[in-house]
Amino acid sequence: MHYKLIFILIICGYSGIGQETKIEWSPDYQITIEDFKGPQTKINQKGSSVYVQSGVSMELAVQMSNFEFMFTKNFNSKITCTFQKEAATLIAPDSIRAVQLANLVQYDFDLSELYTRKIRKELFENKKTFSNVTFFQPYFDKMIAERNKVSSKIYTDTDFGTNTALLEKEHKEVLKEIDLLSDYCKACKPPKNKKN
């Protein structure tokens, strides 16, 4: 009996450890230098290399029967924006540059949440009763491409975060847009369409 209980506690402990490295988007979560757990991460005064891999991803997970799918319209809980610490890598010559890169990744994390909400909205507005599961793909692909284009532009325009004023300005705009799509947070229920 004791062995079973200990085994269960060990399994729960390991699953808890694994989950700490994957953070779901939250308006309160602020990415710091310490969050970059990728094995190549380093801040080295001797080097001049600058590199960042965000560790941000958008995931779509739908597991339901065709019957359930047919009558489901709200997919908010099925689409998630996450930051994976183990996949996040940062290389910078000093801590000032490292903070700039961390701020750039925070922007990217928030931008990804914005596009996650845009995907949720598109799916909610376009899902029909007899749609099949493949109806997701065009909306998902369109939004991912748009997000990547915006992200790439900001990385370039801010010179990988060194133009802090521009990054801050663009970040504020993203946060405003997230607020405008508050009905499409992961735990939210979108409003029903009003009939005239």
DAFENCOR-V243790 format. One record per pair of residues at least 4 apart in sequence whose C-alpha atoms are under 7 Angstrom apart, sorted by the first residue. I is the first residue (numbers start at 1). J is the second residue. D is the distance in Angstrom with one decimal. If there is no record, write none. Layout:
# DAFENCOR-V243790
<<I & J & D> <I & J & D>>
This chain:
# DAFENCOR-V243790
<<1 & 5 & 6.4> <2 & 6 & 6.1> <3 & 7 & 6.0> <4 & 8 & 6.2> <5 & 9 & 6.2> <6 & 10 & 6.1> <7 & 11 & 6.2> <8 & 12 & 6.1> <9 & 13 & 6.0> <10 & 14 & 6.2> <11 & 15 & 6.2> <12 & 16 & 6.1> <13 & 17 & 6.3> <14 & 18 & 6.3> <15 & 19 & 6.3> <16 & 20 & 6.5> <21 & 84 & 5.7> <21 & 85 & 4.9> <21 & 86 & 6.3> <22 & 82 & 6.4> <22 & 83 & 5.7> <22 & 84 & 4.4> <22 & 85 & 6.2> <23 & 82 & 5.4> <23 & 83 & 5.0> <23 & 84 & 6.3> <24 & 81 & 5.9> <24 & 82 & 4.4> <24 & 83 & 6.4> <25 & 81 & 5.7> <25 & 82 & 5.6> <25 & 113 & 6.8> <30 & 106 & 6.9> <31 & 35 & 6.3> <31 & 102 & 6.4> <31 & 106 & 5.8> <32 & 102 & 6.0> <33 & 98 & 6.7> <33 & 99 & 6.5> <33 & 102 & 6.0> <35 & 85 & 5.5> <36 & 41 & 6.6> <36 & 85 & 5.4> <36 & 86 & 6.9> <36 & 88 & 4.9> <36 & 89 & 5.4> <36 & 90 & 6.3> <37 & 41 & 6.7> <37 & 85 & 5.2> <37 & 86 & 4.7> <37 & 87 & 7.0> <37 & 88 & 6.1> <37 & 89 & 6.6> <38 & 85 & 6.9> <38 & 86 & 4.8> <38 & 87 & 5.3> <38 & 88 & 5.2> <38 & 89 & 4.7> <40 & 89 & 6.3> <41 & 89 & 5.0> <41 & 90 & 4.7> <41 & 91 & 5.4> <42 & 90 & 6.4> <42 & 91 & 5.0> <42 & 92 & 6.6> <43 & 91 & 5.8> <43 & 92 & 4.9> <43 & 93 & 5.5> <43 & 94 & 5.6> <43 & 95 & 6.7> <44 & 92 & 6.4> <44 & 93 & 4.9> <44 & 94 & 6.2> <45 & 93 & 4.8> <45 & 94 & 5.6> <46 & 93 & 6.9> <47 & 93 & 5.5> <48 & 93 & 5.2> <49 & 91 & 6.6> <49 & 92 & 6.1> <49 & 93 & 6.4> <50 & 91 & 5.3> <50 & 92 & 4.8> <50 & 93 & 7.0> <51 & 90 & 5.7> <51 & 91 & 4.9> <51 & 92 & 6.7> <52 & 89 & 5.5> <52 & 90 & 4.5> <52 & 91 & 6.4> <52 & 101 & 6.8> <53 & 88 & 5.4> <53 & 89 & 5.0> <53 & 90 & 6.5> <54 & 88 & 5.1> <54 & 89 & 6.8> <54 & 105 & 5.5> <55 & 83 & 5.4> <55 & 84 & 4.9> <55 & 85 & 6.4> <55 & 87 & 4.7> <55 & 88 & 4.2> <56 & 82 & 5.7> <56 & 83 & 4.4> <56 & 84 & 6.3> <56 & 109 & 5.9> <57 & 81 & 5.8> <57 & 82 & 5.4> <57 & 83 & 6.5> <58 & 80 & 5.7> <58 & 81 & 4.5> <58 & 82 & 6.4> <58 & 112 & 6.9> <58 & 116 & 6.8> <59 & 79 & 5.6> <59 & 80 & 5.2> <59 & 81 & 6.4> <60 & 78 & 5.8> <60 & 79 & 4.5> <60 & 80 & 6.6> <61 & 78 & 5.2> <61 & 79 & 6.4> <62 & 78 & 5.9> <64 & 68 & 5.9> <64 & 69 & 6.1> <65 & 69 & 6.1> <66 & 70 & 6.0> <67 & 71 & 6.8> <68 & 72 & 6.2> <70 & 129 & 5.2> <70 & 130 & 5.7> <70 & 131 & 6.7> <71 & 129 & 6.0> <73 & 124 & 5.7> <73 & 127 & 6.2> <74 & 124 & 5.7> <75 & 79 & 6.9> <75 & 120 & 6.4> <75 & 124 & 7.0> <76 & 120 & 5.6> <76 & 184 & 6.3> <76 & 185 & 6.6> <76 & 186 & 4.8> <76 & 187 & 6.8> <76 & 188 & 7.0> <77 & 186 & 4.8> <77 & 187 & 6.1> <79 & 116 & 6.8> <80 & 116 & 6.9> <81 & 112 & 6.5> <81 & 113 & 5.6> <81 & 116 & 6.5> <83 & 109 & 7.0> <84 & 88 & 6.3> <92 & 97 & 5.9> <92 & 98 & 5.4> <93 & 97 & 6.8> <94 & 98 & 6.3> <95 & 99 & 6.1> <96 & 100 & 6.4> <97 & 101 & 6.3> <98 & 102 & 6.2> <99 & 103 & 6.1> <100 & 104 & 6.3> <100 & 161 & 5.3> <100 & 162 & 6.3> <101 & 105 & 6.3> <101 & 160 & 6.8> <101 & 161 & 5.8> <102 & 106 & 6.2> <103 & 107 & 6.3> <104 & 108 & 6.3> <104 & 161 & 5.4> <105 & 109 & 6.1> <106 & 110 & 6.2> <107 & 111 & 6.0> <107 & 171 & 5.7> <108 & 112 & 6.0> <108 & 151 & 6.6> <109 & 113 & 6.4> <110 & 114 & 6.2> <110 & 174 & 7.0> <111 & 115 & 6.4> <111 & 174 & 6.2> <112 & 116 & 6.0> <112 & 147 & 6.9> <113 & 117 & 6.2> <114 & 118 & 6.3> <114 & 174 & 7.0> <114 & 177 & 6.9> <114 & 178 & 5.3> <115 & 119 & 6.1> <115 & 143 & 6.4> <115 & 147 & 6.4> <116 & 120 & 6.3> <117 & 121 & 6.1> <117 & 181 & 6.6> <117 & 184 & 5.3> <117 & 185 & 6.4> <118 & 122 & 6.2> <119 & 123 & 6.1> <119 & 139 & 6.5> <119 & 140 & 6.3> <119 & 143 & 6.5> <120 & 124 & 6.1> <120 & 184 & 6.2> <121 & 125 & 6.1> <121 & 184 & 6.3> <122 & 126 & 6.0> <122 & 139 & 6.8> <123 & 127 & 5.5> <123 & 136 & 7.0> <127 & 131 & 6.3> <131 & 135 & 6.4> <136 & 140 & 6.1> <137 & 141 & 5.9> <138 & 142 & 6.0> <139 & 143 & 6.2> <140 & 144 & 6.1> <141 & 145 & 6.1> <142 & 146 & 6.2> <143 & 147 & 6.0> <144 & 148 & 6.1> <145 & 149 & 6.2> <146 & 150 & 6.3> <147 & 151 & 6.0> <148 & 152 & 6.0> <149 & 153 & 6.2> <150 & 154 & 6.3> <151 & 155 & 6.2> <152 & 156 & 6.2> <153 & 157 & 5.9> <154 & 158 & 5.7> <155 & 159 & 6.0> <155 & 160 & 4.8> <155 & 161 & 6.7> <156 & 160 & 6.2> <158 & 162 & 5.9> <158 & 163 & 4.6> <158 & 166 & 6.4> <158 & 167 & 6.2> <159 & 163 & 6.3> <161 & 167 & 6.5> <163 & 167 & 6.3> <164 & 168 & 6.0> <165 & 169 & 6.2> <166 & 170 & 6.1> <167 & 171 & 5.9> <168 & 172 & 6.2> <169 & 173 & 6.6> <170 & 174 & 6.4> <171 & 175 & 6.3> <172 & 176 & 6.2> <173 & 177 & 6.3> <174 & 178 & 6.2> <175 & 179 & 6.4> <176 & 180 & 6.4> <177 & 181 & 6.5> <178 & 182 & 6.5> <183 & 188 & 5.7> <183 & 189 & 6.3> <183 & 190 & 5.0> <184 & 188 & 5.9> <184 & 190 & 6.1>>
